[in-house]
Amino acid sequence: MLDSNYEHLERIPAGALYLEGTLSIPADARGIALFPYNIESEQRISYTTGLAELMRRSGLATLLVDLLASEEKALEQLHSDKSLEIIGGATNIFEDPKTQEDVARIAAQWFERHLGLG
C-alpha cells in the first residue's frame, strides 16, 4: 500500500504501439478503472477527469488513456492504404443516428475503394 497519492504518465505496450495515459493511485487503492478518451472534446475530457477523480476518492486507481493519440500513432505505422476520419460527435455507442450513418458510409466507401466492391 502507498503512503501517499501517486500520479505518473505511463507508456503501456499494446502490440506494435504504446498507449500513453495518466496513472493515478490513491494511498488506499483497492482496484483500478481504465478511462479511454480522446482529446477532441473538451467537455468529454472534463466529464472523464471528473469521474476519474470521484473514483479515486472511492479508493480506485485510475488510468486515463488518450486513444486518439494512439490511433494516430498506429496509423503512422501501417504501411498500406489507410485513412483516419474524425466524425464530430461520434462515440463508441453512437447515440446520434446521423453520426452512426456517417461512420458506416465512410467505412463502406473505404472498403468499396480498396476491395473493388463498388
C-alpha positions as a Markdown table, in Angstrom:
| # | Residue | x | y | z |
|---|---|---|---|---|
| 1 | Met | 0.0 | 0.0 | 0.0 |
| 2 | Leu | 1.3 | 3.5 | -0.9 |
| 3 | Asp | 1.8 | 6.1 | 1.9 |
| 4 | Ser | 0.5 | 8.9 | -0.4 |
| 5 | Asn | -1.1 | 9.5 | -3.7 |
| 6 | Tyr | 0.8 | 8.6 | -6.8 |
| 7 | Glu | 0.4 | 10.1 | -10.3 |
| 8 | His | 2.6 | 9.4 | -13.3 |
| 9 | Leu | 2.5 | 9.5 | -17.1 |
| 10 | Glu | 2.7 | 5.9 | -18.3 |
| 11 | Arg | 3.6 | 4.2 | -21.6 |
| 12 | Ile | 1.9 | 0.8 | -21.9 |
| 13 | Pro | 2.9 | -1.6 | -24.7 |
| 14 | Ala | 0.0 | -2.6 | -26.9 |
| 15 | Gly | 1.2 | -4.7 | -29.8 |
| 16 | Ala | 3.3 | -2.5 | -32.1 |
| 17 | Leu | 2.5 | 0.7 | -30.4 |
| 18 | Tyr | 2.3 | 2.2 | -26.9 |
| 19 | Leu | -0.8 | 3.7 | -25.2 |
| 20 | Glu | 0.0 | 6.8 | -23.2 |
| 21 | Gly | -2.0 | 7.6 | -20.1 |
| 22 | Thr | -2.0 | 9.1 | -16.7 |
| 23 | Leu | -2.0 | 6.6 | -13.9 |
| 24 | Ser | -3.2 | 7.9 | -10.6 |
| 25 | Ile | -3.2 | 5.7 | -7.5 |
| 26 | Pro | -4.6 | 6.9 | -4.2 |
| 27 | Ala | -2.9 | 5.7 | -1.0 |
| 28 | Asp | -5.9 | 3.4 | -0.2 |
| 29 | Ala | -6.3 | 1.9 | -3.7 |
| 30 | Arg | -8.2 | -1.4 | -3.8 |
| 31 | Gly | -8.6 | -1.7 | -7.6 |
| 32 | Ile | -8.2 | 0.2 | -10.9 |
| 33 | Ala | -10.5 | 1.7 | -13.5 |
| 34 | Leu | -9.5 | 2.4 | -17.1 |
| 35 | Phe | -10.8 | 5.5 | -18.8 |
| 36 | Pro | -10.3 | 5.7 | -22.5 |
| 37 | Tyr | -10.9 | 9.1 | -24.0 |
| 38 | Asn | -9.9 | 11.4 | -26.9 |
| 39 | Ile | -8.7 | 15.0 | -26.7 |
| 40 | Glu | -11.2 | 16.1 | -29.4 |
| 41 | Ser | -13.9 | 17.1 | -26.9 |
| 42 | Glu | -13.1 | 19.4 | -24.1 |
| 43 | Gln | -16.5 | 18.7 | -22.5 |
| 44 | Arg | -15.8 | 15.0 | -22.6 |
| 45 | Ile | -12.3 | 15.4 | -21.1 |
| 46 | Ser | -13.9 | 17.4 | -18.2 |
| 47 | Tyr | -16.5 | 14.7 | -17.7 |
| 48 | Thr | -14.0 | 11.9 | -17.8 |
| 49 | Thr | -11.4 | 13.5 | -15.5 |
| 50 | Gly | -14.2 | 14.5 | -13.0 |
| 51 | Leu | -15.5 | 10.9 | -13.0 |
| 52 | Ala | -11.9 | 9.6 | -12.5 |
| 53 | Glu | -11.5 | 11.9 | -9.5 |
| 54 | Leu | -14.6 | 10.6 | -7.9 |
| 55 | Met | -13.4 | 7.0 | -8.5 |
| 56 | Arg | -10.0 | 7.9 | -6.8 |
| 57 | Arg | -11.9 | 9.3 | -3.8 |
| 58 | Ser | -13.7 | 6.0 | -3.6 |
| 59 | Gly | -10.3 | 4.2 | -3.4 |
| 60 | Leu | -9.8 | 3.2 | -7.0 |
| 61 | Ala | -6.7 | 3.9 | -9.0 |
| 62 | Thr | -7.4 | 5.3 | -12.5 |
| 63 | Leu | -5.6 | 5.1 | -15.8 |
| 64 | Leu | -6.7 | 7.8 | -18.3 |
| 65 | Val | -5.6 | 6.8 | -21.8 |
| 66 | Asp | -5.8 | 9.1 | -24.8 |
| 67 | Leu | -7.0 | 6.7 | -27.6 |
| 68 | Leu | -6.9 | 9.3 | -30.4 |
| 69 | Ala | -3.2 | 9.8 | -30.0 |
| 70 | Ser | -2.7 | 6.1 | -30.0 |
| 71 | Glu | -4.8 | 5.7 | -33.2 |
| 72 | Glu | -2.7 | 8.4 | -34.9 |
| 73 | Lys | 0.5 | 6.6 | -33.9 |
| 74 | Ala | -0.9 | 3.2 | -35.1 |
| 75 | Leu | -1.9 | 4.9 | -38.4 |
| 76 | Glu | 1.7 | 6.1 | -38.9 |
| 77 | Gln | 2.9 | 2.5 | -38.5 |
| 78 | Leu | 0.6 | 1.0 | -41.1 |
| 79 | His | 2.4 | 0.6 | -44.5 |
| 80 | Ser | -0.7 | 0.3 | -46.7 |
| 81 | Asp | -3.6 | 2.4 | -47.9 |
| 82 | Lys | -5.2 | 4.0 | -44.8 |
| 83 | Ser | -7.5 | 6.7 | -43.7 |
| 84 | Leu | -8.3 | 8.3 | -40.4 |
| 85 | Glu | -11.6 | 10.1 | -40.3 |
| 86 | Ile | -12.7 | 12.1 | -37.3 |
| 87 | Ile | -16.5 | 12.3 | -37.1 |
| 88 | Gly | -17.7 | 15.0 | -34.8 |
| 89 | Gly | -20.0 | 13.7 | -32.0 |
| 90 | Ala | -19.0 | 10.0 | -32.7 |
| 91 | Thr | -18.6 | 7.9 | -29.6 |
| 92 | Asn | -18.4 | 4.2 | -29.0 |
| 93 | Ile | -22.1 | 3.9 | -28.5 |
| 94 | Phe | -23.4 | 6.1 | -31.4 |
| 95 | Glu | -26.2 | 7.9 | -29.6 |
| 96 | Asp | -26.9 | 10.0 | -32.7 |
| 97 | Pro | -28.2 | 8.0 | -35.7 |
| 98 | Lys | -26.7 | 10.6 | -38.1 |
| 99 | Thr | -23.2 | 10.0 | -36.6 |
| 100 | Gln | -23.6 | 6.2 | -37.0 |
| 101 | Glu | -24.7 | 6.7 | -40.6 |
| 102 | Asp | -21.7 | 8.9 | -41.3 |
| 103 | Val | -19.3 | 6.3 | -39.9 |
| 104 | Ala | -20.9 | 3.5 | -41.8 |
| 105 | Arg | -20.9 | 5.4 | -45.0 |
| 106 | Ile | -17.2 | 6.3 | -44.7 |
| 107 | Ala | -16.2 | 2.8 | -43.8 |
| 108 | Ala | -18.3 | 1.3 | -46.7 |
| 109 | Gln | -16.6 | 3.8 | -49.2 |
| 110 | Trp | -13.2 | 2.7 | -48.0 |
| 111 | Phe | -13.9 | -1.0 | -48.4 |
| 112 | Glu | -15.5 | -0.4 | -51.8 |
| 113 | Arg | -12.5 | 1.6 | -53.0 |
| 114 | His | -9.9 | -0.8 | -51.7 |
| 115 | Leu | -11.6 | -4.1 | -52.3 |
| 116 | Gly | -13.1 | -3.2 | -55.7 |
| 117 | Leu | -16.6 | -3.7 | -54.4 |
| 118 | Gly | -18.2 | -0.6 | -56.0 |
